[in-house]
Amino acid sequence: MKNLNYFLDLEIPNGVQVSVNRSLITVNGPKGEISRDLNNPRIVFSVENNKFFIRSRKDVKFSSSDKMFMNTYLAHIKNMVKGVQKSFNAKLKVCSGHFPMQVTVAGDSLQIKNFLGEKVPRKTNIIDGVKVTIQGDTIILEGIDKEKVGQTAAKIEQATRITNRDRRIFQDGIYIIQKPDEGDQ
């Protein structure tokens, strides 16, 4: 039985450089640099003629799980290329119906003061590489790594989660209104 060498390719746009060192993929572009280790012993990465290739190894039998991993890795690489060309943005809305909340950025953390009248401010860390801007009751997150922007947005939303109260009445909190990829299309 002949082993098939399945491959996927991605055209590398102008102004973007992709380099491969075994399983470490580095993408450079106008907005910055992202590196990611996609370690899988059954898959090989390469750059040839301004194209990025993801191939299955010739000495192993190709399986459907290999195809699944390859498509996932291709999606990660596309997000990295898109991020270094134009950064990802996410928006959150500050909703305070009962007590006026004050949201501030202090170093690498976001502080939420007077949430439901609490004396101790709630804090959440901002992941490295994500820039946080507060404009009135909107929080804007910007960064070249889609996962870091999305994870920071989720951590901010989770910091104002309410338990043991009726969500129909106590709608105070910070909520994601735009995910990192939605406004770019």
KOLGURO-727520 format. One record per residue (C-alpha): residue in three letters; x, y, z. Coordinates in steps of 0.5 Angstrom, whole numbers, padded with zeros to 4 digits, always signed. Layout:
! residues N
ALAXYZ
...
! end
This chain:
! residues 185
MET+0000+0000+0000
LYS+0003+0007-0002
ASN+0003+0012+0003
LEU+0000+0019+0001
ASN+0004+0025+0003
TYR-0002+0030+0004
PHE-0001+0037+0005
LEU-0004+0044+0006
ASP-0001+0051+0003
LEU-0002+0058+0005
GLU+0001+0064+0001
ILE+0005+0068+0005
PRO+0003+0076+0003
ASN+0008+0081+0002
GLY+0011+0084+0008
VAL+0010+0078+0012
GLN+0016+0073+0013
VAL+0015+0066+0016
SER+0021+0062+0019
VAL+0021+0055+0021
ASN+0025+0052+0026
ARG+0023+0044+0027
SER+0016+0045+0030
LEU+0017+0053+0032
ILE+0014+0057+0027
THR+0015+0065+0027
VAL+0011+0070+0023
ASN+0014+0077+0022
GLY+0010+0083+0020
PRO+0009+0090+0020
LYS+0005+0090+0027
GLY+0010+0085+0030
GLU+0013+0078+0031
ILE+0009+0072+0034
SER+0012+0065+0035
ARG+0009+0059+0036
ASP+0011+0052+0038
LEU+0006+0047+0034
ASN+0010+0040+0036
ASN+0007+0034+0033
PRO+0012+0028+0031
ARG+0007+0026+0025
ILE+0007+0033+0021
VAL+0013+0037+0018
PHE+0013+0045+0017
SER+0016+0048+0011
VAL+0017+0055+0007
GLU+0018+0054+0000
ASN+0017+0060-0006
ASN+0013+0065-0001
LYS+0009+0059+0001
PHE+0008+0056+0008
PHE+0007+0048+0007
ILE+0004+0043+0012
ARG+0005+0036+0010
SER+0005+0029+0013
ARG+0011+0025+0014
LYS+0012+0020+0009
ASP+0014+0015+0013
VAL+0008+0014+0017
LYS+0001+0012+0015
PHE-0003+0018+0014
SER-0010+0018+0018
SER-0016+0023+0019
SER-0013+0025+0026
ASP-0007+0028+0022
LYS-0012+0032+0017
MET-0015+0035+0023
PHE-0009+0037+0026
MET-0006+0040+0020
ASN-0013+0044+0019
THR-0012+0046+0026
TYR-0005+0048+0025
LEU-0007+0052+0018
ALA-0012+0056+0022
HIS-0007+0058+0027
ILE-0002+0060+0022
LYS-0007+0064+0018
ASN-0009+0068+0025
MET-0002+0069+0026
VAL-0001+0072+0019
LYS-0007+0076+0020
GLY-0005+0079+0027
VAL+0002+0081+0024
GLN-0002+0085+0018
LYS-0007+0088+0022
SER-0008+0087+0030
PHE-0014+0084+0033
ASN-0019+0088+0037
ALA-0024+0086+0042
LYS-0029+0091+0045
LEU-0033+0090+0052
LYS-0039+0094+0055
VAL-0039+0097+0062
CYS-0046+0096+0065
SER-0047+0099+0072
GLY-0055+0100+0073
HIS-0054+0100+0081
PHE-0048+0103+0083
PRO-0043+0107+0079
MET-0037+0103+0077
GLN-0030+0106+0076
VAL-0025+0102+0071
THR-0018+0103+0071
VAL-0012+0100+0068
ALA-0006+0100+0073
GLY+0000+0097+0070
ASP-0001+0090+0068
SER-0008+0089+0071
LEU-0015+0092+0070
GLN-0018+0095+0077
ILE-0026+0095+0078
LYS-0028+0099+0083
ASN-0035+0100+0087
PHE-0038+0094+0083
LEU-0044+0092+0087
GLY-0042+0097+0092
GLU-0036+0093+0094
LYS-0031+0096+0098
VAL-0025+0092+0095
PRO-0024+0093+0088
ARG-0024+0087+0083
LYS-0017+0086+0079
THR-0015+0082+0073
ASN-0009+0081+0070
ILE-0008+0083+0063
ILE-0004+0078+0059
ASP+0003+0081+0056
GLY+0002+0084+0048
VAL-0005+0086+0049
LYS-0006+0094+0050
VAL-0012+0096+0054
THR-0016+0103+0052
ILE-0022+0105+0056
GLN-0027+0110+0053
GLY-0033+0112+0057
ASP-0036+0105+0058
THR-0033+0102+0053
ILE-0026+0098+0054
ILE-0022+0096+0047
LEU-0017+0091+0047
GLU-0012+0091+0042
GLY-0006+0086+0040
ILE-0003+0082+0035
ASP-0005+0075+0038
LYS-0012+0073+0037
GLU-0012+0068+0043
LYS-0009+0073+0048
VAL-0014+0078+0046
GLY-0020+0073+0047
GLN-0017+0071+0053
THR-0016+0078+0056
ALA-0023+0079+0054
ALA-0026+0073+0058
LYS-0022+0074+0064
ILE-0025+0081+0065
GLU-0032+0079+0063
GLN-0031+0073+0069
ALA-0028+0078+0074
THR-0035+0081+0074
ARG-0039+0075+0074
ILE-0045+0075+0079
THR-0047+0069+0083
ASN-0053+0068+0088
ARG-0057+0074+0085
ASP-0062+0074+0080
ARG-0059+0076+0073
ARG-0065+0079+0070
ILE-0065+0084+0076
PHE-0057+0085+0077
GLN-0055+0086+0070
ASP-0049+0090+0073
GLY-0042+0087+0070
ILE-0037+0088+0064
TYR-0039+0084+0058
ILE-0036+0082+0051
ILE-0040+0086+0045
GLN-0035+0084+0040
LYS-0030+0078+0039
PRO-0023+0079+0037
ASP-0025+0077+0029
GLU-0032+0080+0029
GLY-0031+0087+0027
ASP-0026+0086+0021
GLN-0030+0082+0016
! end
